[in-house]
């Protein structure tokens, strides 16, 4: 999984950041990652609620040498795309 997580102790601030990301959803899907998923509320292992934008590749694992190359290509391509999106729109996201 490649994700952009919003983990903020202030719920109001997390919701503002989330709304800002949602306003960019069509740009993210059209120009960067077409199959990106949006989850407004996820409870992670440490029991915190976060918001997450992510993309996954099922049936691969970085710890499985048989899928390692496929996993690395997936991670490399999607990390670059998500980073480019964030860098391009970080001022909008952080307003």
C-alpha positions as CSV (number, residue, x, y, z in Angstrom):
1,X,0.0,0.0,0.0
2,X,1.1,3.5,-0.7
3,X,-0.8,6.1,1.3
4,X,-1.1,9.7,2.4
5,X,-2.4,9.6,5.9
6,X,-3.9,12.5,7.8
7,X,-3.2,11.9,11.5
8,X,-3.9,15.0,13.5
9,X,-4.7,15.2,17.2
10,X,-7.2,18.0,16.4
11,X,-10.3,16.5,14.8
12,X,-11.4,19.8,13.3
13,X,-8.0,20.3,11.6
14,X,-8.0,16.7,10.3
15,X,-11.4,17.4,8.8
16,X,-10.2,20.6,7.1
17,X,-7.2,18.8,5.6
18,X,-9.5,16.0,4.5
19,X,-11.9,18.4,2.8
20,X,-9.0,20.1,1.1
21,X,-7.9,16.7,-0.3
22,X,-11.4,15.8,-1.4
23,X,-11.6,19.1,-3.3
24,X,-8.5,17.8,-5.3
25,X,-9.9,14.3,-5.8
26,X,-10.7,14.6,-9.5
27,X,-7.2,16.0,-10.2
28,X,-5.5,13.2,-8.3
29,X,-7.5,10.6,-10.1
30,X,-7.2,12.1,-13.6
31,X,-3.5,13.2,-13.5
32,X,-1.8,11.0,-11.0
33,X,-3.3,7.7,-9.7
34,X,-6.6,6.6,-11.4
35,X,-7.4,3.9,-8.9
36,X,-6.7,5.8,-5.7
37,X,-9.0,5.1,-2.8
38,X,-10.3,7.6,-0.2
39,X,-11.2,6.6,3.4
40,X,-12.3,9.4,5.7
41,X,-12.0,7.4,8.9
42,X,-9.8,4.4,9.6
43,X,-8.7,3.1,12.9
44,X,-5.1,2.1,12.8
45,X,-3.2,-0.4,14.9
46,X,-2.5,2.2,17.7
47,X,-6.3,2.8,17.9
48,X,-6.0,6.3,16.4
49,X,-8.6,7.5,13.9
50,X,-7.0,8.8,10.7
51,X,-8.1,9.7,7.2
52,X,-6.3,8.1,4.3
53,X,-5.8,8.3,0.6
54,X,-4.2,5.2,-0.7
55,X,-3.6,2.7,-3.5
56,X,-3.0,-1.0,-3.0
57,X,-1.8,-3.9,-5.0
58,X,-3.4,-7.1,-3.8
59,X,-1.7,-10.4,-3.6
60,X,1.9,-9.1,-3.4
61,X,4.1,-8.6,-0.4
62,X,7.4,-7.0,0.1
63,X,8.4,-9.9,2.2
64,X,7.7,-12.5,-0.5
65,X,10.6,-12.9,-2.8
66,X,8.3,-14.2,-5.5
67,X,6.4,-10.9,-5.7
68,X,9.3,-8.6,-4.7
69,X,10.0,-7.2,-8.1
70,X,6.3,-6.5,-8.9
71,X,5.9,-5.0,-5.4
72,X,8.9,-2.7,-5.9
73,X,7.7,-1.5,-9.3
74,X,4.3,-0.8,-7.8
75,X,5.7,1.1,-4.8
76,X,8.1,3.1,-6.9
77,X,5.6,4.2,-9.4
78,X,2.8,5.1,-6.9
79,X,5.1,6.7,-4.3
80,X,6.4,9.1,-7.0
81,X,2.9,9.9,-8.2
82,X,1.6,10.6,-4.8
83,X,4.6,12.7,-3.9
84,X,4.3,14.7,-7.1
85,X,0.6,15.4,-6.3
86,X,1.4,16.4,-2.7
87,X,4.2,18.7,-3.7
88,X,2.2,20.3,-6.4
89,X,-0.9,20.9,-4.2
90,X,0.5,21.1,-0.7
91,X,-0.4,24.8,-0.3
92,X,-4.0,24.0,-1.1
93,X,-4.0,21.0,1.2
94,X,-2.5,22.9,4.1
95,X,-4.8,26.0,4.0
